[in-house]
Amino acid sequence: MEPLSFQVVYRNYGHWDITYQNGGRMFKIRGGPGKYIVIDERPGSRGNDTLYFSTVNACMSYICDLLMYELIVVDGQTPQVVEKWNIG
């Protein structure tokens, strides 16, 4: 899997976009203090899950957790394997 580059674009108050390097949008954040919404617009996403957060920082923490995942195994360490049925 090749590294994913993304950028955060502040358009105006309560209106943030997380875009691919080429400018296509992955996520949008909308709302105001106490009730921000994260909408996943990535290809293959269900797109109908509405996630609410109280701050933009919480929204970004969620998004970065999804986008910045790294699978690293130390040399000599046995990797842990989880069956795909166990991932929801």
C-alpha positions as CSV (number, residue, x, y, z in Angstrom):
1,M,0.0,0.0,0.0
2,E,1.4,3.3,-1.0
3,P,1.5,6.3,1.4
4,L,-1.5,8.5,1.3
5,S,-1.0,12.3,1.2
6,F,-3.8,14.5,2.3
7,Q,-4.4,18.1,3.3
8,V,-6.8,20.0,5.5
9,V,-8.5,23.0,3.9
10,Y,-10.3,25.6,6.0
11,R,-13.0,27.2,3.8
12,N,-14.8,29.3,6.4
13,Y,-16.3,29.0,9.9
14,G,-17.6,25.5,10.5
15,H,-16.5,24.3,7.0
16,W,-13.4,22.2,6.7
17,D,-12.4,19.7,3.9
18,I,-9.8,16.9,4.1
19,T,-8.7,16.4,0.5
20,Y,-6.4,14.1,-1.5
21,Q,-3.2,15.6,-2.8
22,N,-4.9,16.0,-6.2
23,G,-7.7,18.0,-4.6
24,G,-10.5,15.4,-4.4
25,R,-12.4,15.4,-1.1
26,M,-12.1,12.5,1.4
27,F,-14.0,14.0,4.3
28,K,-15.9,17.1,5.1
29,I,-16.5,18.6,8.6
30,R,-19.5,20.8,9.0
31,G,-21.1,22.4,12.1
32,G,-20.3,24.6,15.0
33,P,-19.2,24.4,18.6
34,G,-20.7,21.4,20.4
35,K,-22.0,19.7,17.2
36,Y,-19.7,19.1,14.3
37,I,-20.4,16.4,11.7
38,V,-17.9,14.3,9.9
39,I,-19.0,13.0,6.5
40,D,-16.8,10.3,4.8
41,E,-16.7,10.8,1.0
42,R,-14.0,8.3,0.2
43,P,-14.8,5.9,-2.7
44,G,-16.3,2.7,-1.2
45,S,-17.4,4.3,2.0
46,R,-21.0,3.9,3.0
47,G,-21.4,7.7,3.2
48,N,-24.5,7.4,5.3
49,D,-22.9,7.2,8.7
50,T,-23.2,10.6,10.4
51,L,-20.6,11.0,13.2
52,Y,-21.0,13.9,15.7
53,F,-18.2,15.5,17.7
54,S,-18.0,18.4,20.0
55,T,-14.8,20.0,18.6
56,V,-12.9,20.2,15.3
57,N,-10.0,18.7,17.1
58,A,-12.0,15.6,17.9
59,C,-13.1,15.4,14.3
60,M,-9.5,15.6,13.1
61,S,-8.4,13.0,15.6
62,Y,-10.9,10.6,14.3
63,I,-10.0,11.3,10.6
64,C,-6.2,11.1,11.3
65,D,-6.7,7.8,13.1
66,L,-8.2,6.4,9.9
67,L,-5.7,7.9,7.5
68,M,-2.4,7.6,9.4
69,Y,-2.5,4.0,10.3
70,E,0.9,2.2,10.1
71,L,1.4,-1.5,10.3
72,I,4.9,-1.9,11.7
73,V,6.4,-5.1,13.0
74,V,9.8,-5.1,14.6
75,D,12.4,-7.4,13.1
76,G,12.2,-10.8,15.0
77,Q,8.7,-10.1,16.3
78,T,5.9,-12.4,15.4
79,P,3.1,-10.4,13.8
80,Q,-0.3,-10.7,15.3
81,V,-3.0,-11.8,12.9
82,V,-6.7,-11.0,13.2
83,E,-9.2,-12.8,11.0
84,K,-11.1,-10.4,8.7
85,W,-14.5,-11.5,10.0
86,N,-13.4,-10.0,13.4
87,I,-13.0,-6.5,11.9
88,G,-16.1,-4.5,11.7
